Amino acid sequence: MSRIWIRDVCVINEGQQTQGDLWIEAGRIKQIGAIADVANADVVIEGRGRWLLPGLIDDQVHFREPGLTHKGDIQSESRAAVIGGVTSYMEMPNCIPTTTDRSALQDKLARAKGRSFANYSFYLGATNDNLEQIKRADPNEICGIKVFMGSSTGNMLVDQEVILEGIFAHAPTLVATHCEDTPIIQDNEQAALARYGEQIPISMHPMIRSEEACYASSSLAVALAKRHGTRLHVLHISTARELGLFSDAPVAQKRITAEACVHHLFFCDADYPRLGTWIKCNPAIKRAQDRDAILQALRDGVIDVIATDHAPHTREEKAQPYRKAPSGLPLVQHSLLSLLEHVHHHRLSIEEVVQKTSHNVATIFGLEDRGYIREGYWADLVLVDPHAPTQVTEESLAYRCGWSPFLGHTFPARVDSTLVSGHLAWHDGQLHPHAAGQPLRFHKDRKI
């Protein structure tokens, strides 16, 4: 591994901004501060005028491998991730076959080895009949148990309370939930069909996948977690109403935490006429009031994590009419840039962005030696120029699907370099061809 000197950079870490140097050796941060002896540096990166952040840890992505690789795979989507400053990810189980037993999990780990540009971990998915697999899961082998309490198909839709009781009671590690109430959604869709027939407009999406559907499911998850003492992480909060379910206590003291996603922070229902099914996702993008309330909840410490729920589909799939178009957006390449736009407009501070995309994720999931800029930690870092604009063009996209909801938009910042475990994966517009991602490790005393 290269010995890298990052010189005279503004380090954003643990709520502070500090000007100085960083020395990286053997993949880890060896020294922070003024560094005098750099004669043996292999790479010198000039940092003046730039911010150095801990690399983003995205706790919710769908990279589509195995079984759906026409949309994306571990290699293609992790490549886009590091170009965007995401150095670690936690990947979801709803591929083909689903990741619902240890053999499927081992298959994914084998697929990622030597092919993932970013560090990686995988969820074990819950089903209606794999409670024994969940009980036997090794907390140090998976990032968590994923429960689709709505918005999934087949055996991965787990919304019967008797089955949920068993999962919440026996999960050996964190339970991450997708919360939408399926019967409410089905009733809303039937009402829309009665009104519009098959020509339901995309503007109905947030009314079909409604605030009521989200709250009914997320409140059930919180109640189950409180009853069983489960370590619960509720994913992609999309409504202001749900915020009352969560606490503003320090994240290390919480047993129940919440995540927001970048598209729910950036778009609102006013964007449906322009973007149509390209921003169709579950849970739905809702009102501007919901978006603004979620931003405030991030500032207040009510929501703990910002992620993407990156979920690519092909252009042909997304161009279909509302009922046929699948839900999900490709987002990892521009998640940090979208958050830096919030910083630019003073909606979030850069310290809050770092807290929600790196520090808190490491704390919640019990990650070992990642998520902070500290001596001895792995050098997962992203160097950004906060004043150099980035235009999103088709030519710049690294996704296999070849499109983005941000296409044509110009962000006010630029990702200059991304280091993954001390490896310079992205630098000055060039991707290093070596995929250096490592499996994420968890503290042996990981909180459950």
Sequence and secondary structure as in RCSB ss.txt:
>XXXX:A:sequence
MSRIWIRDVCVINEGQQTQGDLWIEAGRIKQIGAIADVANADVVIEGRGRWLLPGLIDDQVHFREPGLTHKGDIQ
SESRAAVIGGVTSYMEMPNCIPTTTDRSALQDKLARAKGRSFANYSFYLGATNDNLEQIKRADPNEICGIKVFMG
SSTGNMLVDQEVILEGIFAHAPTLVATHCEDTPIIQDNEQAALARYGEQIPISMHPMIRSEEACYASSSLAVALA
KRHGTRLHVLHISTARELGLFSDAPVAQKRITAEACVHHLFFCDADYPRLGTWIKCNPAIKRAQDRDAILQALRD
GVIDVIATDHAPHTREEKAQPYRKAPSGLPLVQHSLLSLLEHVHHHRLSIEEVVQKTSHNVATIFGLEDRGYIRE
GYWADLVLVDPHAPTQVTEESLAYRCGWSPFLGHTFPARVDSTLVSGHLAWHDGQLHPHAAGQPLRFHKDRKI
>XXXX:A:secstr
   EEEEEEEEEETTEEEEEEEEEETTEEEEES     TT SEEEE TT EEEE EEEEEE   TTT TTT  HH
HHHHHHHHTTEEEEEE S SSS S SHHHHHHHHHHHTTT SSEEEE EE  SS HHHHHH  TTT S EEEESS
S  GGGB   HHHHHHHHHH SS EEEE   HHHHHHHHHHHHHHHTT   GGGHHHHS HHHHHHHHHHHHHHH
HHHT  EEE     SGGGGGS  S GGG SEEEEEEHHHHH  GGGHHHHGGGG  SS    HHHHHHHHHHHHH
TSS EEE  B    HHHHTS TTTS      TTTHHHHHHHHHHTTSS HHHHHIIIIIHHHHHHTBSS SS  T
TSB  EEEEETTS EE  GGG   SS   TTTT EES EEEEEEETTEEEEETTEE SS    B  B TT   
